[in-house]
Amino acid sequence: MHVGENRTHHRGSLPALNQSVTVLGLSFSNPLGLAAGFDRTGELVPSLAAHGFGHIEFGTVTPATGRAATLGRIRSRMRIGINIGSARPGLDEQVIEDYVATLRQVYGLCDYVVANLSAPALHRDGNMSGIDMLVKRLCVARDVLSAVGGHRVPLLVKLEARRHRTAFPAAIMALRGSGLDGAVLVSDSLDRIHTISTYLDGLTVISVGGVRLAEDVKARIAAGASLVQVHRAYADGGAARIRRILKGLTEPTEHHR
Ligand SMILES: Cc1cc2nc3c(=O)[nH]c(=O)nc-3n(C[C@H](O)[C@H](O)[C@H](O)COP(=O)(O)O)c2cc1C
C-alpha cells in the first residue's frame, strides 16, 4: 500500500489524508467507496459516478441475477468492484459452483472482485465448513482466468468480524497464504480491524460498517484498512453526506474514541 500519510493505529488526533491511495496494484482517487447492495447490477454506476466516490462495489451478482452478462465494461474514473455470490443458501458444492461461474462471468468487467461471505439471510458467513474449498476453487479459477486473459484481477472475500475477543472467522484463517488479495471486513470495531489487518500481514483490508463521518474513515485507515466503504451513510444522507466526508478527509480532526 502506498499512501501519503501516517497509517499507524492512531488513538489521538487523526491527520488529514492524502486523497489518492494505491492498493491492490490499482490507484484510487480517494479511499471512500460505495458498498455492495445499493446497486445490485451496476446500472446505477453512471449516475453514482457524479458523487466523487473513489470506487463503487456493485452486486451481489449471482447466476440468478441474470444481468451481469450484459453489463459491458463501465468507463469511469472510479474503480469498479463486483461483489459475487450465490442465491442458494448455505455453502455446498452447488453454491461453490455458483461463485466460480459468477467469477468467470464478471472477471473482465471490473477492477476487483469480492466473494461475499456475509449473507445472513442465506445462512452463509465466514465461519462455515467448506470455506477452505471455496477459497481454493476461487483461486484456481482466478489463476486460469488470469493466465488466459493475461490480466490478474484482485480477488477478496467479504465477511463479518464484529466481535472483540472471539476467534477469527475461518475465512480469515483461510486467507493467509491462499493467493487471495484481502478482505472486505464488516466491522465497526477498530481493535478488530487492527488485529485482523496485522494478522493478514500485507493483504488488503477494506473496512465497511457504521461509517458516517470523515473521522470514521480516518480511524478505519489508521487501524489498518486501505479503503473504506459506506452503505447506509449514502442511502440516508445522499450526495451531500458523501461530499462532507470527502471534504473532511482533507482536514485534520481530533478523534475521540
Ligand atoms: C439494504 C441493504 C442491502 C445490502 N445488500 C448487500 C449485498 O447484496 N451484498 C453485500 O455484500 N452487502 C450488502 N449489504 C451490506 C452493505 O454492503 C454493508 O456491508 C453494510 O450495510 C454495513 O455498512 P453500513 O453500516 O455503511 O450500512 C446490504 C446492506 C443493506 C442495508
The ligand as an SDF file (V2000), in Angstrom:
LIG
                    3D

 31 33  0  0  0  0  0  0  0  0999 V2000
  -30.4830   -2.8060    2.0900 C   0  0  0  0  0  0  0  0  0  0  0  0
  -29.0860   -3.4070    2.1060 C   0  0  0  0  0  0  0  0  0  0  0  0
  -28.7380   -4.3120    1.1220 C   0  0  0  0  0  0  0  0  0  0  0  0
  -27.4610   -4.8840    1.1250 C   0  0  0  0  0  0  0  0  0  0  0  0
  -27.1330   -5.7690    0.1460 N   0  0  0  0  0  0  0  0  0  0  0  0
  -25.8690   -6.2850    0.1210 C   0  0  0  0  0  0  0  0  0  0  0  0
  -25.4820   -7.1730   -0.9060 C   0  0  0  0  0  0  0  0  0  0  0  0
  -26.2430   -7.5040   -1.8210 O   0  0  0  0  0  0  0  0  0  0  0  0
  -24.2070   -7.6660   -0.8820 N   0  0  0  0  0  0  0  0  0  0  0  0
  -23.3110   -7.3300    0.1010 C   0  0  0  0  0  0  0  0  0  0  0  0
  -22.1580   -7.7830    0.0630 O   0  0  0  0  0  0  0  0  0  0  0  0
  -23.6630   -6.4760    1.0900 N   0  0  0  0  0  0  0  0  0  0  0  0
  -24.9020   -5.9560    1.1150 C   0  0  0  0  0  0  0  0  0  0  0  0
  -25.2570   -5.0870    2.1270 N   0  0  0  0  0  0  0  0  0  0  0  0
  -24.2760   -4.7770    3.2070 C   0  0  0  0  0  0  0  0  0  0  0  0
  -23.5410   -3.4690    2.9500 C   0  0  0  0  0  0  0  0  0  0  0  0
  -22.6950   -3.5820    1.8130 O   0  0  0  0  0  0  0  0  0  0  0  0
  -22.6720   -3.1130    4.1640 C   0  0  0  0  0  0  0  0  0  0  0  0
  -21.7070   -4.1370    4.3520 O   0  0  0  0  0  0  0  0  0  0  0  0
  -23.4990   -2.9340    5.4420 C   0  0  0  0  0  0  0  0  0  0  0  0
  -24.7080   -2.2310    5.1960 O   0  0  0  0  0  0  0  0  0  0  0  0
  -22.7060   -2.1880    6.5190 C   0  0  0  0  0  0  0  0  0  0  0  0
  -22.3460   -0.9000    6.0740 O   0  0  0  0  0  0  0  0  0  0  0  0
  -23.1460    0.4440    6.5640 P   0  0  0  0  0  0  0  0  0  0  0  0
  -23.0930    0.4510    8.0700 O   0  0  0  0  0  0  0  0  0  0  0  0
  -22.3750    1.5790    5.9370 O   0  0  0  0  0  0  0  0  0  0  0  0
  -24.5360    0.3400    6.0570 O   0  0  0  0  0  0  0  0  0  0  0  0
  -26.5340   -4.5310    2.1470 C   0  0  0  0  0  0  0  0  0  0  0  0
  -26.9170   -3.6120    3.1280 C   0  0  0  0  0  0  0  0  0  0  0  0
  -28.1720   -3.0510    3.1290 C   0  0  0  0  0  0  0  0  0  0  0  0
  -28.5380   -2.0580    4.2070 C   0  0  0  0  0  0  0  0  0  0  0  0
  1  2  1  0
  2  3  1  0
  2 30  2  0
  3  4  2  0
  4  5  1  0
  4 28  1  0
  5  6  2  0
  6  7  1  0
  6 13  1  0
  7  8  2  0
  7  9  1  0
  9 10  1  0
 10 11  2  0
 10 12  1  0
 12 13  2  0
 13 14  1  0
 14 15  1  0
 14 28  1  0
 15 16  1  0
 16 17  1  0
 16 18  1  0
 18 19  1  0
 18 20  1  0
 20 21  1  0
 20 22  1  0
 22 23  1  0
 23 24  1  0
 24 25  2  0
 24 26  1  0
 24 27  1  0
 28 29  2  0
 29 30  1  0
 30 31  1  0
M  END
$$$$
